[in-house]
Amino acid sequence: MPVRSTTGKPSTLALALFLALLPANLGCSGPDQGPILNGGQAIDPALVDRDPMAVLPSEPVMLGYLDAATLFQSSLGPDVERIVTTLVPLGREANFVPSRDVSRVYGGIYAMSGADFCAVLQGNFDVDAIRRNADARAQATSGQPLVKSRYAELDLYTAGNVGFVILTPRTVLSGNETGMRRALDRLRTGKIERSVPAWMTDLVTTPNAAFTLAGDMSGQGAVEATTQKMPFLKGLKKIRTVGNFKPPGMNFAGSLTYADAPSAAEGAVQLGDLQKLTSFMSLLSSFGLAGPVPSMQVQQRENDLAFTLPVDATFARFLLSMLADVSRKATSGAPPSSSWAWPLLTTPSR
């Protein structure tokens, strides 16, 4: 059964907008890295463990949450393990096994210096093994050397443009360099409190949601440029999505908020027949998918569209492959193969 949003409306993410992520029985492994400095003052690492979203920079274009422990127990677990390994590019030589060590992921996509990405992973991390692995300049899973440097009084490990920082044995920061440095600047000079909009973070607390995604399209000029290929984006302002990994594979429930009721009505027409979107069908074909697009139920209420969407395991893997591509390219700085999606991430909102 589809999950429901905190507003009581059935809600689901539009197929074409499943981009970002983007995860608590937490134990402890290894010693603390040491006190995190905030304005020159040491802070209790438990504050970071207690509220990981307080680490994320402000003004995300999209904010995602993943209950990784639940997903790893599903048939889609191996697909998500590859995504998590992109965020923390470590192998077993660092005693890191995503399906064992990661329980939750919180991530944001930003328009800072292009398309930037920052995530906070929670679970159990063997700090000593990771440090030994990095000090030995071992290769990351990408094949690039894992390099250690210092920033904001903390050790930062990078492989290419992907990096991570061990904040505590239970919390790790990841992302591209711009995203991570912005988060570390907050820890070093700002208050340890959330700066992400409450309407985004509130979505994470939706009962029975294994993942959530919130997007703020206001001021994103690239959205208008994409409307010829994806007409339902015209006038789109906000995205709210929750979901689970129950049969038939994944279930989405979400809402799209438009600038006005006429824009929402037009969006409902476009979403009601995704098979007429040539660019979207071409994208499906490029991933070897044929046949009808899963049926989406859409209902308009003034300038909001509420919709639900169940997809089978095959289509769920397609969505996860898009997510993996966007995550990998967002942290490397190169445009993803899903080129219709990239403009949403690359135009600064200010």
C-alpha beads as a LAMMPS data file, in Angstrom:
LAMMPS data file: protein, C-alpha beads

350 atoms
347 bonds

1 atom types
1 bond types

-500.0 500.0 xlo xhi
-500.0 500.0 ylo yhi
-500.0 500.0 zlo zhi

Masses

1 110.0

Atoms # bond

1 1 1 0.000 0.000 0.000
2 1 1 1.400 3.445 -0.880
3 1 1 2.587 5.536 2.014
4 1 1 1.019 8.927 2.686
5 1 1 2.502 12.315 3.335
6 1 1 2.345 14.238 6.587
7 1 1 -0.285 16.500 5.051
8 1 1 -2.624 13.556 4.653
9 1 1 -2.502 13.784 0.858
10 1 1 -1.447 10.748 -1.154
11 1 1 1.843 11.817 -2.685
12 1 1 4.457 10.299 -5.143
13 1 1 7.495 11.359 -7.120
14 1 1 7.076 11.804 -10.866
15 1 1 9.129 9.235 -12.746
16 1 1 11.203 11.811 -14.506
17 1 1 12.111 13.618 -11.274
18 1 1 13.523 10.630 -9.405
19 1 1 17.029 12.076 -9.311
20 1 1 18.482 12.385 -6.019
21 1 1 18.839 10.272 -3.346
22 1 1 19.775 10.367 -1.859
23 1 1 20.022 6.845 5.959
24 1 1 18.714 3.823 14.084
25 1 1 20.284 1.126 16.018
26 1 1 23.746 2.581 15.889
27 1 1 26.740 1.015 17.525
28 1 1 30.234 2.366 17.984
29 1 1 33.420 1.154 16.319
30 1 1 36.844 2.624 16.901
31 1 1 37.849 5.779 18.810
32 1 1 36.426 9.230 18.209
33 1 1 38.362 11.316 15.692
34 1 1 38.549 14.010 18.341
35 1 1 36.499 17.069 19.169
36 1 1 34.848 18.881 16.268
37 1 1 35.635 22.575 16.463
38 1 1 32.803 25.067 16.344
39 1 1 33.899 28.696 16.476
40 1 1 37.106 27.560 18.156
41 1 1 35.176 25.577 20.760
42 1 1 35.054 21.785 20.950
43 1 1 31.573 20.334 20.543
44 1 1 30.115 17.055 21.703
45 1 1 30.128 14.552 18.777
46 1 1 26.818 13.253 20.147
47 1 1 25.191 16.458 18.849
48 1 1 26.141 15.461 15.302
49 1 1 25.016 11.860 15.809
50 1 1 21.696 13.054 17.200
51 1 1 20.796 15.444 14.354
52 1 1 22.743 14.686 11.149
53 1 1 20.591 17.079 9.083
54 1 1 22.108 19.945 11.083
55 1 1 25.382 19.251 9.258
56 1 1 23.924 19.802 5.774
57 1 1 24.402 23.225 4.118
58 1 1 21.421 25.533 3.653
59 1 1 19.389 26.116 0.480
60 1 1 19.368 22.672 -1.144
61 1 1 17.699 22.301 -4.521
62 1 1 16.771 18.782 -3.466
63 1 1 16.932 17.002 -0.104
64 1 1 16.725 13.216 0.130
65 1 1 16.566 10.629 2.907
66 1 1 17.105 6.873 2.701
67 1 1 16.469 4.188 5.302
68 1 1 19.382 2.142 4.004
69 1 1 19.007 -0.656 6.538
70 1 1 15.499 -1.363 5.248
71 1 1 16.537 -1.156 1.606
72 1 1 19.479 -3.522 2.060
73 1 1 17.003 -6.169 3.228
74 1 1 15.028 -5.875 -0.017
75 1 1 15.789 -7.353 -3.453
76 1 1 17.198 -3.945 -4.457
77 1 1 19.953 -4.047 -1.834
78 1 1 22.852 -4.783 -4.242
79 1 1 21.833 -1.846 -6.467
80 1 1 21.889 0.576 -3.546
81 1 1 25.184 -0.815 -2.245
82 1 1 26.814 0.449 -5.455
83 1 1 25.334 3.918 -4.863
84 1 1 26.578 4.048 -1.258
85 1 1 30.046 2.967 -2.397
86 1 1 30.054 6.031 -4.676
87 1 1 29.523 8.229 -1.616
88 1 1 32.168 6.485 0.504
89 1 1 34.609 4.973 -2.033
90 1 1 36.082 2.358 0.297
91 1 1 36.500 -1.383 -0.059
92 1 1 36.658 -4.280 2.353
93 1 1 40.329 -3.553 3.040
94 1 1 39.024 -0.573 5.060
95 1 1 36.609 -2.926 6.830
96 1 1 33.721 -1.100 5.138
97 1 1 30.695 -3.057 3.923
98 1 1 27.784 -0.715 3.075
99 1 1 25.056 -3.295 3.668
100 1 1 26.480 -3.958 7.127
101 1 1 27.783 -0.550 8.150
102 1 1 25.339 2.062 6.769
103 1 1 21.866 2.451 8.241
104 1 1 20.676 5.909 7.107
105 1 1 21.624 8.491 4.474
106 1 1 20.643 12.168 4.298
107 1 1 21.720 14.033 1.172
108 1 1 21.277 17.313 -0.656
109 1 1 21.926 18.570 -4.182
110 1 1 22.965 22.228 -4.330
111 1 1 23.605 24.957 -6.888
112 1 1 26.722 26.486 -5.298
113 1 1 29.425 26.439 -7.963
114 1 1 27.501 24.273 -10.401
115 1 1 25.899 21.002 -9.348
116 1 1 27.195 20.192 -5.872
117 1 1 26.342 17.315 -3.601
118 1 1 26.623 16.693 0.133
119 1 1 25.452 13.703 2.180
120 1 1 25.597 12.490 5.766
121 1 1 25.715 8.735 6.341
122 1 1 25.045 7.098 9.691
123 1 1 25.910 3.632 10.893
124 1 1 29.053 1.954 12.244
125 1 1 32.445 2.933 10.830
126 1 1 35.825 1.392 11.680
127 1 1 37.774 4.630 12.075
128 1 1 41.157 2.956 12.579
129 1 1 40.814 0.736 9.496
130 1 1 39.709 3.673 7.334
131 1 1 42.637 5.797 8.486
132 1 1 45.136 3.012 7.873
133 1 1 43.672 2.474 4.409
134 1 1 43.925 6.177 3.548
135 1 1 47.416 6.609 5.010
136 1 1 48.589 3.738 2.814
137 1 1 47.216 5.654 -0.212
138 1 1 45.243 2.552 -1.160
139 1 1 43.079 2.687 -4.241
140 1 1 39.431 3.601 -3.830
141 1 1 36.710 1.485 -5.426
142 1 1 36.850 3.876 -8.414
143 1 1 40.474 2.889 -9.031
144 1 1 41.797 6.308 -8.005
145 1 1 44.148 6.754 -5.035
146 1 1 42.553 7.652 -1.732
147 1 1 44.259 10.837 -0.527
148 1 1 44.172 12.404 2.934
149 1 1 44.248 16.162 3.513
150 1 1 43.172 18.569 6.273
151 1 1 40.279 21.019 6.296
152 1 1 38.472 22.682 9.208
153 1 1 40.690 20.803 11.697
154 1 1 39.489 17.445 10.323
155 1 1 40.920 14.763 8.039
156 1 1 39.333 14.821 4.567
157 1 1 39.726 11.780 2.299
158 1 1 39.227 12.154 -1.448
159 1 1 39.311 9.951 -4.515
160 1 1 39.088 12.243 -7.518
161 1 1 36.351 14.743 -6.716
162 1 1 34.516 12.402 -4.320
163 1 1 35.359 12.676 -0.653
164 1 1 34.338 11.894 2.883
165 1 1 35.128 13.009 6.413
166 1 1 34.716 10.895 9.533
167 1 1 32.830 13.153 11.926
168 1 1 32.269 10.434 14.546
169 1 1 32.456 6.616 14.489
170 1 1 28.727 6.726 13.726
171 1 1 28.485 9.677 11.293
172 1 1 30.366 10.302 8.038
173 1 1 30.130 13.341 5.753
174 1 1 30.404 12.768 1.988
175 1 1 30.032 14.668 -1.273
176 1 1 32.025 16.641 -3.783
177 1 1 34.624 19.069 -2.453
178 1 1 32.464 22.202 -2.617
179 1 1 29.563 20.519 -0.834
180 1 1 31.738 19.027 1.894
181 1 1 33.664 22.225 2.545
182 1 1 30.431 24.180 2.903
183 1 1 29.239 21.653 5.497
184 1 1 32.563 21.708 7.345
185 1 1 32.537 25.510 7.382
186 1 1 29.191 25.278 9.182
187 1 1 30.661 22.950 11.791
188 1 1 33.697 25.183 12.239
189 1 1 32.024 28.583 12.462
190 1 1 28.264 28.140 12.775
191 1 1 25.752 26.817 15.250
192 1 1 24.953 23.113 15.218
193 1 1 21.339 23.551 14.162
194 1 1 19.344 22.882 11.034
195 1 1 19.394 25.454 8.260
196 1 1 17.454 23.373 5.724
197 1 1 13.789 24.465 5.256
198 1 1 11.473 22.768 7.755
199 1 1 9.035 21.668 5.040
200 1 1 11.851 19.553 3.576
201 1 1 13.077 18.027 6.832
202 1 1 9.529 17.379 8.084
203 1 1 9.050 14.969 5.183
204 1 1 11.698 12.671 6.693
205 1 1 9.442 11.966 9.698
206 1 1 6.616 10.572 7.529
207 1 1 5.477 7.287 9.141
208 1 1 6.558 4.120 7.292
209 1 1 8.576 6.046 4.669
210 1 1 11.737 4.211 3.642
211 1 1 12.844 7.161 1.524
212 1 1 11.828 10.758 0.941
213 1 1 12.691 13.466 -1.581
214 1 1 11.873 17.168 -1.413
215 1 1 12.760 19.659 -4.133
216 1 1 12.545 23.443 -4.384
217 1 1 12.312 24.413 -8.053
218 1 1 11.610 28.103 -7.341
219 1 1 14.136 30.323 -9.103
220 1 1 15.670 27.410 -11.024
221 1 1 15.928 28.901 -14.505
222 1 1 16.938 25.536 -15.975
223 1 1 13.486 24.161 -15.183
224 1 1 11.901 26.477 -17.729
225 1 1 14.524 25.482 -20.270
226 1 1 13.569 21.838 -19.803
227 1 1 9.807 22.246 -20.226
228 1 1 9.901 21.475 -23.955
229 1 1 11.099 17.965 -23.169
230 1 1 9.211 17.596 -19.900
231 1 1 6.057 19.775 -20.183
232 1 1 4.818 18.873 -16.707
233 1 1 7.709 20.933 -15.253
234 1 1 6.166 24.208 -16.418
235 1 1 5.228 26.307 -13.390
236 1 1 6.531 23.673 -10.951
237 1 1 7.612 25.102 -7.572
238 1 1 7.951 22.255 -5.058
239 1 1 8.256 18.464 -5.021
240 1 1 7.369 16.242 -2.058
241 1 1 7.836 12.478 -2.285
242 1 1 7.772 9.548 0.129
243 1 1 8.038 5.851 -0.627
244 1 1 8.763 2.302 0.459
245 1 1 10.258 -0.880 -0.952
246 1 1 7.247 -3.166 -0.596
247 1 1 5.709 -5.182 -3.472
248 1 1 5.648 -4.841 -6.418
249 1 1 9.094 -3.240 -5.953
250 1 1 8.810 0.422 -4.983
251 1 1 5.783 2.527 -4.073
252 1 1 5.785 6.302 -4.381
253 1 1 3.376 8.820 -2.931
254 1 1 3.936 12.524 -3.490
255 1 1 2.750 15.953 -4.472
256 1 1 3.837 18.614 -6.934
257 1 1 3.096 22.243 -6.143
258 1 1 2.663 24.608 -9.098
259 1 1 2.548 28.379 -9.370
260 1 1 -1.201 28.363 -9.971
261 1 1 -4.180 26.088 -10.614
262 1 1 -4.024 26.253 -14.465
263 1 1 -0.381 25.125 -14.391
264 1 1 -1.319 22.258 -12.083
265 1 1 -4.157 21.243 -14.420
266 1 1 -1.785 21.153 -17.393
267 1 1 0.736 19.186 -15.354
268 1 1 -1.941 16.620 -14.516
269 1 1 -2.659 16.109 -18.215
270 1 1 1.033 15.616 -19.012
271 1 1 1.673 13.242 -16.127
272 1 1 -1.443 11.280 -16.977
273 1 1 0.141 10.118 -20.224
274 1 1 3.909 9.895 -19.861
275 1 1 4.077 7.578 -22.858
276 1 1 3.491 10.588 -25.101
277 1 1 6.717 12.200 -23.861
278 1 1 9.097 11.155 -26.629
279 1 1 12.261 12.125 -24.737
280 1 1 11.217 10.101 -21.704
281 1 1 10.375 7.024 -23.764
282 1 1 13.738 7.337 -25.535
283 1 1 15.429 7.401 -22.141
284 1 1 13.648 4.185 -21.146
285 1 1 14.734 2.539 -24.389
286 1 1 18.363 3.510 -23.762
287 1 1 18.214 1.476 -20.555
288 1 1 16.717 -1.505 -22.374
289 1 1 13.208 -0.986 -21.007
290 1 1 10.243 -1.581 -23.268
291 1 1 6.519 -1.752 -22.759
292 1 1 4.082 0.567 -20.986
293 1 1 5.132 3.086 -18.370
294 1 1 3.749 2.210 -14.908
295 1 1 0.336 3.781 -14.351
296 1 1 0.336 6.949 -12.249
297 1 1 -2.754 8.083 -10.366
298 1 1 -3.022 11.894 -10.356
299 1 1 -5.475 14.135 -8.505
300 1 1 -5.546 17.934 -8.555
301 1 1 -6.400 20.137 -5.584
302 1 1 -6.043 23.807 -6.551
303 1 1 -2.329 24.327 -7.371
304 1 1 -1.238 20.948 -5.967
305 1 1 -1.084 17.609 -7.741
306 1 1 -1.202 14.513 -5.539
307 1 1 -0.189 11.245 -7.172
308 1 1 0.689 7.641 -6.405
309 1 1 2.847 5.244 -8.370
310 1 1 3.761 1.586 -7.785
311 1 1 6.598 0.200 -9.929
312 1 1 7.935 -3.335 -10.282
313 1 1 11.480 -4.403 -9.418
314 1 1 12.733 -3.996 -13.009
315 1 1 11.558 -0.411 -13.242
316 1 1 12.838 0.260 -9.708
317 1 1 16.306 -0.798 -10.818
318 1 1 16.049 1.603 -13.736
319 1 1 15.295 4.442 -11.315
320 1 1 18.197 3.433 -9.089
321 1 1 20.511 3.341 -12.110
322 1 1 19.531 6.952 -12.865
323 1 1 20.210 7.863 -9.241
324 1 1 23.607 6.166 -9.366
325 1 1 24.472 8.034 -12.574
326 1 1 23.439 11.413 -11.178
327 1 1 25.282 10.783 -7.885
328 1 1 28.459 9.709 -9.659
329 1 1 28.468 12.602 -12.116
330 1 1 27.446 15.178 -9.508
331 1 1 30.517 14.316 -7.454
332 1 1 32.847 14.108 -10.469
333 1 1 31.701 17.321 -12.178
334 1 1 30.799 15.646 -15.485
335 1 1 27.296 15.638 -17.010
336 1 1 25.387 12.365 -16.514
337 1 1 24.157 10.239 -19.385
338 1 1 20.606 11.043 -18.309
339 1 1 21.121 14.442 -19.910
340 1 1 17.497 15.539 -19.663
341 1 1 17.854 15.569 -15.864
342 1 1 21.130 17.435 -15.588
343 1 1 19.812 20.982 -16.272
344 1 1 17.797 20.760 -13.054
345 1 1 21.057 20.495 -11.129
346 1 1 23.425 22.840 -12.893
347 1 1 21.878 26.311 -12.954
348 1 1 22.498 28.335 -9.776
349 1 1 19.308 29.462 -8.068
350 1 1 20.882 32.815 -7.241

Bonds

1 1 1 2
2 1 2 3
3 1 3 4
4 1 4 5
5 1 5 6
6 1 6 7
7 1 7 8
8 1 8 9
9 1 9 10
10 1 10 11
11 1 11 12
12 1 12 13
13 1 13 14
14 1 14 15
15 1 15 16
16 1 16 17
17 1 17 18
18 1 18 19
19 1 19 20
20 1 20 21
21 1 21 22
22 1 24 25
23 1 25 26
24 1 26 27
25 1 27 28
26 1 28 29
27 1 29 30
28 1 30 31
29 1 31 32
30 1 32 33
31 1 33 34
32 1 34 35
33 1 35 36
34 1 36 37
35 1 37 38
36 1 38 39
37 1 39 40
38 1 40 41
39 1 41 42
40 1 42 43
41 1 43 44
42 1 44 45
43 1 45 46
44 1 46 47
45 1 47 48
46 1 48 49
47 1 49 50
48 1 50 51
49 1 51 52
50 1 52 53
51 1 53 54
52 1 54 55
53 1 55 56
54 1 56 57
55 1 57 58
56 1 58 59
57 1 59 60
58 1 60 61
59 1 61 62
60 1 62 63
61 1 63 64
62 1 64 65
63 1 65 66
64 1 66 67
65 1 67 68
66 1 68 69
67 1 69 70
68 1 70 71
69 1 71 72
70 1 72 73
71 1 73 74
72 1 74 75
73 1 75 76
74 1 76 77
75 1 77 78
76 1 78 79
77 1 79 80
78 1 80 81
79 1 81 82
80 1 82 83
81 1 83 84
82 1 84 85
83 1 85 86
84 1 86 87
85 1 87 88
86 1 88 89
87 1 89 90
88 1 90 91
89 1 91 92
90 1 92 93
91 1 93 94
92 1 94 95
93 1 95 96
94 1 96 97
95 1 97 98
96 1 98 99
97 1 99 100
98 1 100 101
99 1 101 102
100 1 102 103
101 1 103 104
102 1 104 105
103 1 105 106
104 1 106 107
105 1 107 108
106 1 108 109
107 1 109 110
108 1 110 111
109 1 111 112
110 1 112 113
111 1 113 114
112 1 114 115
113 1 115 116
114 1 116 117
115 1 117 118
116 1 118 119
117 1 119 120
118 1 120 121
119 1 121 122
120 1 122 123
121 1 123 124
122 1 124 125
123 1 125 126
124 1 126 127
125 1 127 128
126 1 128 129
127 1 129 130
128 1 130 131
129 1 131 132
130 1 132 133
131 1 133 134
132 1 134 135
133 1 135 136
134 1 136 137
135 1 137 138
136 1 138 139
137 1 139 140
138 1 140 141
139 1 141 142
140 1 142 143
141 1 143 144
142 1 144 145
143 1 145 146
144 1 146 147
145 1 147 148
146 1 148 149
147 1 149 150
148 1 150 151
149 1 151 152
150 1 152 153
151 1 153 154
152 1 154 155
153 1 155 156
154 1 156 157
155 1 157 158
156 1 158 159
157 1 159 160
158 1 160 161
159 1 161 162
160 1 162 163
161 1 163 164
162 1 164 165
163 1 165 166
164 1 166 167
165 1 167 168
166 1 168 169
167 1 169 170
168 1 170 171
169 1 171 172
170 1 172 173
171 1 173 174
172 1 174 175
173 1 175 176
174 1 176 177
175 1 177 178
176 1 178 179
177 1 179 180
178 1 180 181
179 1 181 182
180 1 182 183
181 1 183 184
182 1 184 185
183 1 185 186
184 1 186 187
185 1 187 188
186 1 188 189
187 1 189 190
188 1 190 191
189 1 191 192
190 1 192 193
191 1 193 194
192 1 194 195
193 1 195 196
194 1 196 197
195 1 197 198
196 1 198 199
197 1 199 200
198 1 200 201
199 1 201 202
200 1 202 203
201 1 203 204
202 1 204 205
203 1 205 206
204 1 206 207
205 1 207 208
206 1 208 209
207 1 209 210
208 1 210 211
209 1 211 212
210 1 212 213
211 1 213 214
212 1 214 215
213 1 215 216
214 1 216 217
215 1 217 218
216 1 218 219
217 1 219 220
218 1 220 221
219 1 221 222
220 1 222 223
221 1 223 224
222 1 224 225
223 1 225 226
224 1 226 227
225 1 227 228
226 1 228 229
227 1 229 230
228 1 230 231
229 1 231 232
230 1 232 233
231 1 233 234
232 1 234 235
233 1 235 236
234 1 236 237
235 1 237 238
236 1 238 239
237 1 239 240
238 1 240 241
239 1 241 242
240 1 242 243
241 1 243 244
242 1 244 245
243 1 245 246
244 1 246 247
245 1 247 248
246 1 248 249
247 1 249 250
248 1 250 251
249 1 251 252
250 1 252 253
251 1 253 254
252 1 254 255
253 1 255 256
254 1 256 257
255 1 257 258
256 1 258 259
257 1 259 260
258 1 260 261
259 1 261 262
260 1 262 263
261 1 263 264
262 1 264 265
263 1 265 266
264 1 266 267
265 1 267 268
266 1 268 269
267 1 269 270
268 1 270 271
269 1 271 272
270 1 272 273
271 1 273 274
272 1 274 275
273 1 275 276
274 1 276 277
275 1 277 278
276 1 278 279
277 1 279 280
278 1 280 281
279 1 281 282
280 1 282 283
281 1 283 284
282 1 284 285
283 1 285 286
284 1 286 287
285 1 287 288
286 1 288 289
287 1 289 290
288 1 290 291
289 1 291 292
290 1 292 293
291 1 293 294
292 1 294 295
293 1 295 296
294 1 296 297
295 1 297 298
296 1 298 299
297 1 299 300
298 1 300 301
299 1 301 302
300 1 302 303
301 1 303 304
302 1 304 305
303 1 305 306
304 1 306 307
305 1 307 308
306 1 308 309
307 1 309 310
308 1 310 311
309 1 311 312
310 1 312 313
311 1 313 314
312 1 314 315
313 1 315 316
314 1 316 317
315 1 317 318
316 1 318 319
317 1 319 320
318 1 320 321
319 1 321 322
320 1 322 323
321 1 323 324
322 1 324 325
323 1 325 326
324 1 326 327
325 1 327 328
326 1 328 329
327 1 329 330
328 1 330 331
329 1 331 332
330 1 332 333
331 1 333 334
332 1 334 335
333 1 335 336
334 1 336 337
335 1 337 338
336 1 338 339
337 1 339 340
338 1 340 341
339 1 341 342
340 1 342 343
341 1 343 344
342 1 344 345
343 1 345 346
344 1 346 347
345 1 347 348
346 1 348 349
347 1 349 350
